[in-house]
Each structure stands twice: as structure tokens, then as C-alpha cells.
């Protein structure tokens, strides 16, 4: 067992190294031909789309590789006033949870939808780490299509990782907590008795991508960090890294680092599926939100679900096995063949590589430790071990694969990426990162068929890499060419948020499948206005509904009178354009809201409650034509009880309000 004093020393060294600047003895690591390798000529496209987690921004960013150009920020779990996400009436339901409207989350990990172990270009799945949620982004529109809350969970970190055909997206709890169906008002010190982990298996509809919690596994109260599904021969299995097997509840940096080894948890998900189909699961009463966005109505709907099926893994002895892994493992990565599972212990000085064949033999031979852990069999370390990469670096975190028999591991403390051979476990190359790399990504690097051309290191510390911007600096990514025997650093580029995991796919896989406009004839939004002749203003009690159109370069109507203090005004704006890349924006002075950003053929709604009488300009916020500045109008607000009737106009054509609806 490691002592607390030694532990404190290790942590002190780690912190000092993490806070340092350039690794010693390193000069200019950029290759001489770097510029030509990352140059994408004006008007030309990048080779890859790179989907990067936005960390504490709660959003998903999209970059082109090899240029490193930011192409889009996709709002997911956090409100985005630029795009009206979480502000428009149509998108507010997407951020609903069992806790109510939650306007932020912490997005860590990205997973492409899969067919036969490779990305199929349909959807991207991402996790909300804080208020546990999964989201699905539709790659036809690059928009969030669905968000599913996860019950019995806290800290949805080991997520969202996919089986080979996206039968399931799997999510594990970072923080064990009392289950949702029991009284959670218990002493924190009763952790070992009352706190449990849960793994959610979320099924994905093959045609429309809709998610559903198929079942959950209730586990001992450990912390699940990361996971990956098996491939090929290990298709039926899922592997999770665990830490805090001490089940500590305070000062985890010391108390959750006492054991020499924690565990990789191996789950036979096919067998779990069989148990559920046989009715062995227990129905549990819970409450969680399921939010879906309909692209035909341009409107989201939130529904509360109230039940999940749970398997307690201690009741099924052939379902789950623990494999000892040094020490506080973070990454848990499976090579393209499905034979080798790499555990990356944050505090270990080596990299253990486990063999799926040996794991199966150990189970058959019952090569278990004498003592179970919380009722779960523990496979003997040597019985599962293929071998160890010796002295690879300090602070191993994540491993990706190039499809040529090589693995690449990030080392946070020694601030480097190390290339090693999967079969002979020999280190082949190492390159410094700037600084303290966390996740790394090879296009297709966690799939059956990696592309193996580039590697991106997502670094935790920026220091002196870019022009300084005060106390808060940009996040840092570095692009390496890995097509040769040695890695070559060819580009630094800043990123949004704090990037964690990312994935990249060939642009050709999805570029031509995207929607360019919304067909206005197919628009089924209940407030759509399909032509200026249909525009109107309707009073319904203290609600005023403005059915408005936007086209280059005016709104219809653009003068509105008769709004009173105490009214709620709903601007239902339809973009009449049917040409690609002609959005319109909409804003109103003093609105405690975001803007609307309305794509061609789309209808969105902004709610405004005036706080004073007077004249309030409205205008287009997205530059749309040479007469963009002229695309504006006015709303008159009168005192409550005023005799000014509702009226609206465009040009000099005054129209009375549509008949009031009480």
C-alpha cells in the first residue's frame, strides 16, 4: 500500500510538472514542412470534420482538419444567445430536466454513431457530466435533436460510448449516490452502505436515432471514469475503468488513492440483455426528462418518463468481472482487433495491456482472487494480463490506435504523447506537448478501422503558446502528422471551452448528406406564416401573437401598435428565403432574452414582456443584404388599459388586428 506521505509527494511532483512550461531540452519541435501539410487553399475543403467536446462551455465545436479552422459551435446543453438556443420558445424544452430548466452543463465526451465498428456519419452522441444527460446531434443539420436525462446517476462521465453497431450508447456514473427510488437524505459518511453506481444502456433506433433507456446495471459504489466497447471477438463485452474502490467520501486525492490497484470492470452486455428479455430486471420508479426536437415543426417537446429496468449485478454472478489495474485508472481503451484492452492508471509508472482471450480463459478456469469485491469476482491480475509497457512516461491518461499495430498514449505529467507497438509493447517514439496533454484523438482511432493520418493532442495548459489574453487563456490543441515512423508536430490552434475527448471522420462521409434549407412548404410549425399576406397580429387576453415574415430586406409587419404594459408578446418569425446561407436574425430592444437566428424556411418564436411604455425598435441581427441596415421596424407600447387598438402595417398599408381571442 502506498503511504499518505508518499502519495502527497507524488501529487506535489505532478502539480509542479503540470505547472511548468516547456519540457527540458526541447527546442522547436515543429517540422520544417508543417505549413504545407496544414495549408488548405482558399475555397478548398478540409479532409476531416473534427467534433470536439466543449467541456465547461456545454457545447460541441466542429473544426476542419488539417487546417484547425473553427467551422461551427453546436449548442447542446448550454443556452446560446447567438443562436437563440434555450431562448426561443421552440428550443426551451430541450434544456428541461427533472430539476426544471437547466441552462448549462459540462460536455466531456464525443462518440460517432457506428455500423460494424466504424463511424457511419448519421449522428454524434455527447454527454452532460453535471446534470446527467445524453444528447444526440443530427449530422444532416448539425443540430441537437434529442436530450435524455439519466436517472440514478450523478456525474455522467463514463459516457457516451457505443457498441459496434450503436445498439447501445452506454453511460456510467462518475459519482456514486443513493438510488433515486430511496430516501437520499442519509449521512454522507454512510457512503459504503447507501451509495451505489449505475451504468445506463441506452438503445438507439436504427432509422431515426431515437434514444431509450433499455436497462441499467446497479453496481457497488465506485466511481466510473471511462469506458469502451469490445470489437470483433469481444463484441459482446464492455470495459469500464473504475477508481475510488476504497469508497471514500472526503479528501479523495488521498483517500481514494490508497490501493495499489483499482479495477477495469468487464461487463457481458449481451448476457445482461438476455436477463432483461427474460424478465429478470426490476422495475424502478424514477423521474427523468426526455426531450426531442422535431425538424418539421421546428419545435421541441419535453416529456417526463417514470420507470427504468434495473439489474443488480451482485445477483448475476456471470454478468460482471473485476480486473485489477494500477493505479486510479482513467482511460480504458480497446484496440481495433478487440483483443487488447489498455488501462491507463493516472498514478502508475507503467501501462498494463490486458488480453480478451486470457480474460475469457480466466473466467472459464475460475482464476479469481480468493476474495470477491462487493460480491463480484475479481480475476487475478496475471491471469488477464497480456503484458506491461515499461517506463512509458508519467501520468498516462488515454490511448488511441492507428490501425497499423501501434498505440498512442497521452501522458499528463510528463507532457508528451508516446507511440508504442501493441504486440511487443516497445516504445517507438515520444513527442512533447505544450502543455500537459489530456485527451488525444486519431480519426477513427477508437474504431475497427482507424485512418491513422493525424493525431490531435488536447492540452490542459496553454501558457506561452498564443498571444496572452489576461488571466484566462485560450484552450490549446496540437496537430501531429503520424503517417511516418516518427510523429511530427505541424500545427498549434486554439479551441473553445476546455476540450476533453473528440472524434473525427472524413468530410466525404457527411458533407453531401446535409440539409441546406428547410422547405417552407413542409413547415408544420403551428405559428408559421408562409407569405406576407398571411402576416397578422392577434391578441389573446394579455398575450399578443405577432405572425411575422422575414425576407431580404424587411419584416412584415414592421410597425405594430396597441401593445400594453403587462402584455406578453410572442414574435413568431418565419424566414421566407429558400436560398442556402441566407439566415435572418431578430432582436427587440430591452428584451430579457437572446436573439432569434432563423434559417431559410424555418419558424422561431421570441417572447418579450415590455418593462416600460414607449417605442421599441426591432431589427434583423444577421447581415443579409446590401439593405440589411434598413431591415427594421417599431413596436409601440402603451399603458395598461389604453384605448390604442392593436394594429400593424408594412409600408403605408395599415391593418387592424385580427379578431381578438379571449
N, C-alpha and C positions, 0 to 999 in steps of 0.2 A: 504494500500500500504506500502511496506517496504521502509524505508528511505535509501538514499545512504550511510549514516554513519553506519547504522545497517548492510547494505549489506557488506560494507568494513570489518566490524568486523567479520561477518560470514566467509567471504573469508579468512581473516587472520587466524582464528582458523583452517579452513580446511587445509590451507597450512602448518601450524605448525604441525598439526596432521599427515598429509601426509608425512612430512619430518622426523618424529620421528622414533624410532626403535621399539623394542618390546612393545606391549600393556602392560600396567601396571598390575602387579600381575600375569603375565603369566609365568609359568615355562616351563618345557619340555612337549610340547603338543603331542608328538609322542606316539602312543600306543605301548605297550610292544611287541605285536606280529606283528609289522609293517613289519619286514624283511620277515617273512614267507608269508605275504599277497601280497607282490610285487615281490617275487622271481620267476623268470622264468628260469628253468633249462637250461643249455647249450643244444642246439639242439631242444628246445621246442619253441612253438609259443605263442605270447601274445593272450589274449582273444579278444581285440578290436584294430581296427585301429582308431587312433585319428588324424583327419585332423585339423591343427592349422594354423590360419592366421599368416603371417609373418610380418604384419604391414609395417613399412617403408623399409623392405627388398624387398617388392613387390612380394614375393614368398609364396608358400604354403608348410608347413612342415608336415611330417607324423611321428607320434610316435606310439609305441606299448604301450598298457595299459594291465596290471598294471605296467610293468617294467619301463616305461618312456624312453625307448630306442629310439633314433632317427633312423628312417628307411630310410627316403629319404627326400630331398628337391626338390620340383617340381617347376621348373622355370615357371613363368606365365607372369607377367608384367615387369619384370626387366631382363636385359641381364645377362647371366650366363656363364662366360668364361670356367668354368669347363666342362659344357655340350655342349658348343658351341651355346647355345640358344641366338638368336639375333645376332650371329656372322656368323653362316653358311648361305650360300645363300638361303638354303631351309627354314630357320626359320626367317630370317629378316622381311618378310612381316607380321609376326604375331604381330609385335610391331608398325605397321603403324597406323596412325590416321589422322584425317583431319588437324592436325597441322604438319604432317610429321612423321618421325621416332622418337618415344618417348621411351627412353631406361629404364624408371623407373616408378614405381607407388607405391601407398600406399595401401596395401591389408588388409582390416579390417575384413571382414565377410565371413562366410562359410555356405553353405546350401547344403544338400544332395538332390538329386532328389527323388521325393515322389510318392508312389502309395497308395491310401487310407490312407493318413496321416502318413505313415511310410516310412523310407528310403528303397529304392529298390536296391541300390548298383550299379546303372548304371553310374551316373555322380556326380561330385561335382561342384557347382557353387560358384564363388568368385567375389568380387567387386574390382574395381580400384577406389580409392577415389579421387585421384588428377585430372587426366585427365579421365573424367567419362567413365568407361568401365565395361562390364560384361565378365567373362570368364567361359568356361566350360571345366572341366578336365575329360577325359575319364578314368574310373576305370579299363578298360581292359589293358591299357598301363601305367596308372599313368602319362599321359602327357596332356598338354594343347591342346585341339582340336579346340577351337574356341574362338575368342575375338570380342566383339561387342561394338563399341563406342556408347555413348548415347548423342544425340543432346539435345539442350535446357537445358543442365544440367551443374552443377558445384558442385564438392564435392559430389560424388555419395556414400553417407554414409548409407542411409536408404535402404540397399541393401545387398545381393541379396536374398530376402525371397520368399518362394514358396507357392503357393496354394496347396491344399491337394493332387492333382494328377499331380503337376507340369504343370498344364495348362498354368500357367504364372509364370515367375520369375519377381519380382516387385522391382523397384529401384526408390528411392526418392532423391531429391536434398538436400544436406546439405546447400549449399549457393544458395539463390535466385539470379538470374541475369536477365537482359533483354533477351527475347527470341532470338533465332538465326536468325529469319527472319526479324528483325527490326534493325535499326541503334543503336548499342550498345554504341556509343560514346556520352554518356549522363553524366551529373554531378552525382557523387556518392551520393550527398545529395538529389537527386531525387528518392531515393530508393522506397518510398511509391507509387510513381506514375508509375515507369518504371520497377521495379524488380518483377519477378514472379517465383514461384516454379513450378516444373514439376514432375509428377510421371509417370514412364515408365512401361507399362505392356508388357513384352516380352514373346511371345509364344514359346513353346518348342515342337519340333516334337517328337512324341512318339517312333518312330523307330530309328532315327539316332541322336536325341538330338539337331538338328539344331535350332538356335535361330532366332527370327524375331520380330522387334518392331511391336506389333499389334496395339497399340494406346498409347497416352499419355494424362494425365489429367493436364490441366493448372490450377494452384491454386493461391491463394493470396501469396504475397511474404514473407512467413515464412520459417523457417529452419526445415527440416525434419531430425530427429535423427535416430530413429529405427522403425521397423515395424514387424508385424507378421500377418499371415492369420488366419482367423477363422477355426474352426474344427467342424465336425458334424453339429449341429444345426446352427452354424454360418458360415458354409462353404462358403456362397456367399459373405462374407464380409472380408475386410482387415482393419487393425488398425495401425495407424501411430502416433508416438509421435512427437510433434512439440514444438519448442521454438522460442524465438525472435518474439513472437506475437506483441511485441512493434514495430517491423520493424525498428530496429536501424541499423545504418551502421558504427558506430565507438564506441570504448570502450565497447564492448558487455558485458564484465564481470559485468559492472554496468548497462548500458542502456538496455540490453536485459534481465535484472533480476528485472524489476520494478513491474510487475504484480504479484499478489498473485497466479494466476493460468494461465497456458498456456492451451494447448488443446491436447487431443487424437482426431485424425481425423478418423472417421469411413467412409469407402468407400464401397458402394454396387457395387462390381466389376461385378457381373452378369448383373446388370442393365446397367452399362457402356458398357458392351459387347453388350447388346441389342441395345443401342443407336448407337453404331458404325455399327452394322449389318444393322440398319435401315437407314444408310447414314447420320446420324446427325453430324458426325465428320467433321472437316475442314481439308483439305489437306494443309500441310505447306511445303514450300520449305526449305530444310536444307541440310547439308552435313555431313556424318559420315562414318567411315570405318567399314567394315565387313570382318574379317579375319578368314580363315578356313584352317586347316591342313589336308591333305589327306594322310592317312597311306598307301595307295597303291603306291603313287608316292613319299612318304616321302617329300612332298613339300607343302609349304603354298602358299595361294593366297589371295591377298587383293583387295577388290572391294569397290568403293565408292557408297553409297546409297544417294538418294537425296530427299526423301519425307517421312513424317510421318503424321499420322492422329491424330488430337488433339481435345479433348473435353474440353471446358472451363466450369469448374464446376459451375460457377455462373449462367450459362444458363440452368442448370438442377437441379431444387430445390429438387428432391427426390434422388439425387445421393450421396451426401456427407453431413455429420453432424459433428459438433464440440462438444466435451465433455470436460468441464473444468477439468483440472488436475493440482494439485500443484506439484512442482513449478520448472520450467525448466525440464520437464520430459525427461529422457534418454531412459530407457528400456520401451518396450511395449510388454507384453508377454501374450499369451493365453494358458489357461490350457488344458489338454488333452480332456476334455469334450466339449470345445468350449463355455462354459457358462461364465467363469470368465476371465476378462481382467485386468492385473495388470499394473498400471502406476507407474514408479519409478522417482519421482521428485528429482533431484540432491540436491536441497536446501530444501527439505521437511523433516519434522520430523515424518512423518507417511507414510504408504503405502495405497493408495486408490485401492480398488478392485471393478471393475465395472461388472454389470450383463448384459449379452446379452439379456436376456428376458426383463429386465427393460428398456434397450435401445430401444427395439422394441416397448414396450408399450408406452414409452415416445414419440416416433415418431408418433405412431397411435393417441395418445392423444394430440399431439402438445404441449407437455410440454417443451416449449422453453423459453429462456430468451427473454425479450422484444426487445433487440437489437440484430440484426444479426452481425456477424463478416465478414466484406468484402462481404456481400451478402449471407453468409452461415448461416443456422440455428444453434443455439447453444442450445443444450439440457441442461436443468437445472441439476446442479451437483447432487443434492439429488435424482432426478428422474432416474439417471443412476447408482447411487452408490449402490453396494451390502453392502459394509462396509469398515472400515479402520483398518489396523493393527497398533495399537498404540505403540509408543516408540520402534520401531523395531531396530533402530540404526541410524547412521549418514551417509548421502550421499548414499542413495540407487541407484543402477545402473541397475542390471539385475536379472531376475528371471527364474529359470528352475524348472521342476517338476519331481517327482519320480514315478508317476503312482500309488501311494498309498494314494493319498489325501493330499500330502504335497508339499509345495513350498519352494524353497531355494533362498534367495536373497543376492547379494553381496553388501557390504557397504564400499565404498571407504574411507571415512573419519575416521570411527571407525575401519577400517581394520579388517573386520570379515565377515563370512558367517552365515546367520541366517535362521533357519528352522522354518516354521510355517504351521499351518493347514489351508487349503483353506476354509473349511466350517465355523469353529468357529473363525478363524483369530487370534488364540492364538499362541504366540511364544513357540516353543517346545525345541529349542536348539540353541546355538550360539558357534562358534569356531573362534579363531583368525586366521588371515592370515598374512603372512610375505612377503611384506607389501603392504597395500593399494590396495586391490583387485579391478580389473576392471570387466572383463567378468568372467563368470563361465560356466561350461558345465557339464551336466549329459548325458551319452549316450542315445540318443533318447529323451532328456529332453524337446525339443520343439515340439515333435510329439504326435500322439494319443496314442502311446504305448511305454512310456519310459522303459528303462531297470532297472534303479534305483539302480545299484550296486555301482557305483563310482561317485564322483564329483571332477572336477578339477577346482581350482582357478587359474586364470591367473593374476599375480600380477604386479603392475606398478613399484614397488621399490624393489630392491634386498638387498641393504645394506650389512649386515654381513652374508648372508646365505651360500656363497661359498667363495673359495679362491679368494682374490681380484686380479683384472687384470688391475690396473691403473684407470684412470678416468672413463672409460667406463666399466660397469659391465654387466655380462650375464643377460638375462631376466629370470624371475622366475615363475615356476608353482608348484602347490602343489596338491597332490592327497589325497582325503578323501574317506574312506570307509563309505558308507551311508546305508549299509544293515541292521543295527540295529537301535535302537531308538536314539542313540547319534552318531554324526559324529566323525570319528577317523582319524586324520592326519597320513598317513602312508608313504608318500614319498615327498621329495623335488627333483625337477630336473630342470636343465636349459633349456631354449628354444632359438631359433634363433629370430632375429628381435624383434619387440615388439608385442607379441601375443595379439590379441583382441578376437574375437569370434572363436569358434571351434565347431566341431561336431565329434562324434564317433559312429561307427557301429560295430557289431560283425564281427570278422575276417572271420567267416564262410560264411558270406553273399557275399564276393567278392574274397576270397582267391583262389578258384579253377576256377574262371572265367577269369583269367588274361592271356594275351598273353605272351609267354615265348621267342619266337624268331619270326622274320619276315621271312616268306617263300620266299627265294630268287627267286624261280620260279614265284612268284606273284609280284615281284618288278617291278613297271612300271615307275620308275624314268627315265627321258629321257637320263640320263648320266650313267645308271647302266652298270657295267662290270661284267658279270656272270661267268667269268673264266679268268685265266691268259692269255689264248690265245687271248682273246678279248682286253687286255690292249693295250693302244696306247697313242700317243701324237699328237695332231692336232693343227696347227697354223691357226687362223682366223684373219688376219690382225695383230693388235697388241695384240690380245688375244691368249693365249696358253692354251689349254684344255688338262689336263692330266687325262686319264681314267685309274684309278689305283685300284688294288685289295689289300686287307689285309687278311692274313691268318697266323696262327702260323707257322713260325716266320719271315715273310718277306713281303715287299711290292713288287708289280710288276706293273710298273718298279721301280727300286730303284736307278738308275743312269739316270739323264736327262741332256742333254746339248743343247745349242743353244738358251736358253732364253736370251733376250736382255733387256738392260735398256729401260724403257718406256713400257715394256710389262705388261699386266695383266695376271697372271697365276691362273687358276682355277683347283684345285685338286679335282676331283670327285672320292671319295674313297668309294668302296664297300667292306663291311665286308663279306667274303665268308663263315664264320663259320655258322654252323647250329646246334650249341650246346648252351644250356642255360648258361647264365652268362659268355660268352666269348666276351666282347666288345673289340674293338681296338680303340686306340686314334691316333691322327695325329697332329703333330706340325712342324713348319718350323722356323728356326732361323730368328729373326728380323721382323716377320710378325706383323703388327699392327692389330691384330685380336685375337680371342680366339683359343682354340684347337677345334678339332672335337672329339666327343665321339660317336662311331658308333656301334650300336647294331648288332647282327648277322642277316644277310640278308638285311641290310639297306645300303642306299647310301646317303652320305652327301658331301657338297662342301665347301671348304675353298678357299677364294680369297686372293691372295698375290700379292702385287706390289713391286718388289725389289727396294731398295733405293741405291744400290751400286753394283759394279761388284764383282765377286769372287765366292767362293764355299760355299754353304749353306746346312748344314745337315738337313735332315728330319728324324723323328723317331716316334715310337709308344709311346704314353704317358700313356697308361694304361697297367699295368703289366699283361701279357697274357700267359707266358710260361717260362720254365727254360731258354730259349734263348731270352727272351724279350729284353735284352740289345743289342742283335745283330739285332733286327728288326729296321733297319735304312737305310739311303741312302744319296745321294748327288744330289744337283741341281747346275749346273754351270750357272752363269750369265755373259754375255759378253757385251761389249759396244754396243750402238745402231748402227746399220749398219754393225755389224760384219759379216764376212763370215762363222762363225761357224754354220753349219746347225743344225736344230733340229734333235736330235737322242735320243734314250732311250734304256736301257738294263736291263737285270736281269741275274746275273752270268756273263758269258762272251759272252752272245748272244746279240750282237748289232743289233738294228733295226733302220732303218731310220724312220723319221716321216711319219705319214700318209699324203696323199696329202693335201697340203695347201688349205684352203677355204678362198677366199677373201671376 
